Amino acid sequence: MTAATPTAGADGARAAKAKAKANPAASLTARYYALDEHDHPEGFSTALGFWIYLMSDCLIFAMLFATFAVLGGNYAAGPGPRDLFDLPLVAVNTTMLLFSSLTYGLAMLAMQQGRVRGTQAWLAATALFGLAFVGIELSEFHHLILEGAGPQRSAFLSAFFTLVGTHGLHVTFGIIWIGVMLAQLGKYGLIAANKRRLMCLSLFWHFLDVVWIGVFTFVYLIGMLR
Amino acid sequence: MANHMHDPAHDEGHAPSPFHATLRDYAIGFALSAVLTAVPFWLVISHALASSLATALIVTGFAMAQMVVHMVYFLHMNGKVEGGWTLLALLFTVILLGIAISGSSWVMYHLNANMMPVPGKMDGMG
């Protein structure tokens, strides 16, 4: 304890360390005695902070899922899921997103091995699968709106477009982020900051795939069973 | 700053703990996800089961399983990453999610059930 008082110098610290080695209980005390602000390596808390953001994002989706659960049966005499949804198309879309998760994983493996080109190539593949996903989703939306089943048609369709659209918007931002990272990698290579960013993007991208599991199950598959 | 003891054990608790991904993880995760996606789609498209309720329950079970697979093999969740804080944050979120979704459905379902029947009401409501 004396080692952490303002008068203690380097000698005191050394003595405390020696004491800590001899007595585990003392080392336990020392660990909890950091009253001052102290240095941290840059980005030491980024992963946890980004995870907390993802959890808050998860709550947004929870509310949208809850809204859909409440309003999903209110068709206002309009078309329901059976009239509108094309399950084989949704299956293709799901496959696109699943492939993109795999290719992102391969990008992370290339990153761990320090291969810049490999990382970029797999990231580009991920972006292409992501674009295919967003493209299919937009064509589905376009088709629905042309059929007169736009978001203003019924509470069911409002909830559907909000939930699925919010997810699609997230994927779109993920693709933009991949584009930014491709440029970053081209300019600076696999520096520590870029590795950290790629790790956050990895969490983001895989998280979106987890949300999509909820979407295709509760909106599309169970919608067809209603 | 000057008074801060530089204790290596202390730093370990703070150091970023980047996960170490392996090809094996991604391969297993992808294979499991493919199966866990294909089966529910097949069940619903082919009407393999007569009961819609049974199909819905099975499909929900597959979704839960696939979410866990993604968490473990793609997001590399375990109790050790960030000293367990990510797992704790996730559990907290899952609890809030469960309360929000099941609570909303429960309350709104009963609200609909308790409404006065309206003659000539448009069909498809509730």
Interface residues (C-beta under 8 A of the other chain):
Chain A: A3 A4 T5 P6 A8 A13 A16 K17 A20 S27 A30 R31 Y33 A34 D36 E37 H38 D39 H40 P41 G43 F44 S45 T46 A47 L48 W51 I52 M55 C58 L59 A62 M63 F65 A66 T67 A69 V70 G73 N74 Y75 A76 A77 G78 G80 L87 P88 V90 A91 T94 T95 L98 S101 L102 G105 L106 M108 L109 Q112 K195 R196 M199 L203 H206 F207 D209 V210 I213 G214 F216 T217 F218 L221 I222 M224 L225
Chain B: M1 N3 H4 M5 H6 D7 A9 H10 G13 H14 A15 P16 S17 P18 F19 H20 A21 T22 L23 D25 Y26 G29 F30 S33 A34 T37 P40 F41 V44 I45 S52 T55 A56 V59 T60 F62 A63 Q66 M67 H70 M71 F74 L75 V81 E82 W85 T86 A89 L90 F92 T93 L96 L97 A100 I101 G103 S104 S105 M108 M122 D123 G124 M125 G126
